[in-house]
Amino acid sequence: TAGLLLLAAASASSPVSFSLHPWHASVHFPTAGRFAAALPVVLLVTGFGGEIPAEAYSDLSTAVASRGAVMIGLSRPPPFPMLTDYPAVARSLDPVLQFVVNGSLAARLSEAGAPAPPNVSALILGGHSAGCHVAVRRILSSGCGAVGGVLLLDPVDGADPWGLRKEFVISPPNPLRSSTPALHLQTARRRR
């Protein structure tokens, strides 16, 4: 959305946290600068399907917030990885999305001193590594709803990083059953 194209850099807040079982959210937001009337909202499921603590992404979250967006890092307590029920994990995002769109996030941000309310009409839902598996599964199984875009950082589709469980969300070359715009960012080692 145009709200991501901001005119000036800003400073970012200390994170505000909340929990919606099983998720822990670490929320960063801008504190100074010029912004759109409402701040874009990015929800990022952390690596290993949300098992990496959201605080491990504080540099990324601070950088995004300093550009005028609300960045919500989402993590959950790690179960035994081979037993993770990814469809259930994806469904468990529904209360988090409801918290964001029903005004609860706006109230928390206002109390914490955010300079503008969040734009909850076109959320960006994304993930890092296997967090992408959770985010994409959520969209494909429950629909887009308020999600207006998808952010995939170094996506891993499988249910485990070793490929032992053959549980995938996408099946190339078949396209996804979603028209939600997506941004795929991949890092790689430089070959020597």
C-alpha positions, 0 to 999 in steps of 0.5 A: 500500500502507499502507506509503506512509501514514507516521506521521512525516517522516524525513530522507533519505540521500545517494544510493547508486548502482549500474549494471545495463547499460544502467541507472544507478540513483540510490537514496535512502532514509530515515535517521531516523523511524518506518517500516513494517517494510519500506520501500515501493520506487518505481522511476522511469524518468526523462524521455525514456525514461530518457535524463535523468540520475537525479540530475536528480530528486534533489529528488523522490527526496529528498522521497519518501525523507524520507517513508519510501520507497526511491526509485530513479531509473533512467536510461540513456545516450541513444542517437539518440532516433529509433532507440530500440527501446522494447520492448528498453528495456522488457525491459532493466528485467528485470535491475533488477527482479530486482536489487530482488527477489532481495535485492541491493538489500536488501544494498546498503541494509543496507550503507549504513545503511537503517533497514529492509529494502525491501518487494519484494513490491509495487513501484511502477514508474513514469516521468516523461514518456516514461519512462512509455512504458517502464514501461507497455510493460514491464508490458504485455509482461512482466506485473506480477510484483512490481509492485503499482502504477504511477506516471505523472508527466506521461505521454507515450506516444509513442516521441518527444516530437514524435510523428514515430514512431507507436509507442504503448503505449496505444490510447484508448479501448481499456483497458490489459490490466493490472489493476495500480493506477495513479496518474496525476499531470499538471502543467499551466500555469495559464491566465491 
